[in-house]
Amino acid sequence: MDTEPIPWTVETVIRACGGVSVVAGALNLTDSAVLKMKRIGIQDRHWPTLIALSGNQFEPNDLFRANQRARSAQAA
């Protein structure tokens, strides 16, 4: 049975990378800055670090789509 992969969201990306505190430490940001990403998206300069931190569970295109979802939810 073929199943469609679940689309990545900023929240699932953060979870796959170890959680808010781990991401904040890896990016040298505060926890609140990482939490803000759920609303505004992840800046593309952070993508390589997050991809590596996740063990390559996602690709740049997945992060692009996750950002689109976050930003469209914010605009609604």
Secondary structure, DSSP 4 states (H G I P E B T S, - for coil): ---PPPPP-HHHHHHHTT-HHHHHHHHT--HHHHHHHHHH---GGGHHHHHHHTTS-S-HHHHHHHHHHHHHHHH-
